[in-house]
Amino acid sequence: LEARVPFLDTKFTELAMSLDPANKIVHREAVANNAPGREKTFLRQLFEEPNQNGHSIPHAVLWRAKAMQCEGVGEDWVS
């Protein structure tokens, strides 16, 4: 859990802590294969269906692998 909004919201924190810990476990095999069971699977599953306005996150975006952040990429990569 990161100390960022909305994670500082006590009701949200209570909800997160009430979830079954099995839903929050990351499986190495799933990460390696980009399959359900990797990081944020439970959260991704919550957003699979369209919301009440009929909007949804495209499957390719919702389930894409995490990209690493690069540090020290140089001084001239931003134009």
C-alpha positions in Angstrom: 0.0 0.0 0.0 1.4 3.3 -1.0 0.9 6.6 0.9 -0.9 8.4 -2.0 -4.4 9.7 -2.5 -6.8 7.8 -2.5 -4.8 5.4 -0.3 -4.8 7.8 2.6 -8.6 7.6 2.7 -9.4 5.6 5.9 -12.6 4.0 4.4 -10.6 2.8 1.4 -7.9 1.4 3.6 -10.5 -0.4 5.7 -11.9 -1.9 2.5 -8.5 -3.0 1.2 -7.6 -4.6 4.6 -11.0 -6.5 4.6 -10.2 -8.3 1.3 -9.1 -11.9 1.3 -5.3 -11.9 1.4 -5.4 -14.6 -1.3 -6.7 -12.0 -3.8 -3.6 -9.8 -3.1 -0.9 -12.4 -3.6 1.4 -12.1 -6.6 2.5 -15.3 -8.3 5.9 -15.3 -10.0 4.7 -17.7 -12.7 1.8 -15.3 -13.5 4.2 -12.3 -13.7 6.5 -14.2 -16.0 3.6 -15.3 -18.3 1.7 -12.0 -18.0 -1.3 -14.0 -16.7 -4.0 -13.4 -14.0 -2.3 -13.8 -10.6 0.3 -11.2 -11.3 0.3 -7.7 -9.7 -3.0 -5.9 -9.4 -5.1 -8.8 -10.7 -7.9 -8.2 -8.3 -8.0 -4.5 -9.2 -7.8 -5.3 -13.0 -10.7 -7.7 -12.6 -12.8 -4.9 -11.0 -12.4 -2.8 -14.1 -13.1 -5.5 -16.7 -16.8 -4.7 -17.0 -18.2 -1.4 -18.3 -19.1 1.1 -15.7 -22.6 2.5 -15.2 -22.1 4.9 -18.1 -21.1 2.0 -20.4 -17.4 3.1 -20.5 -14.7 0.5 -20.1 -10.9 0.2 -20.2 -9.7 -1.6 -23.4 -8.6 -5.1 -22.5 -5.2 -4.6 -24.0 -4.6 -1.6 -21.8 -6.1 -3.1 -18.6 -4.1 -6.3 -18.8 -0.8 -5.1 -20.3 2.4 -5.9 -18.5 3.9 -3.3 -16.2 6.7 -1.3 -17.8 9.8 -0.6 -15.8 10.7 3.0 -15.0 14.2 3.9 -16.1 16.4 6.1 -14.0 19.4 7.9 -15.3 18.3 7.8 -19.0 20.5 10.8 -19.8 20.1 14.5 -20.2 18.9 14.9 -23.8 16.1 12.4 -24.1 13.4 15.1 -23.6 13.2 17.6 -26.5 
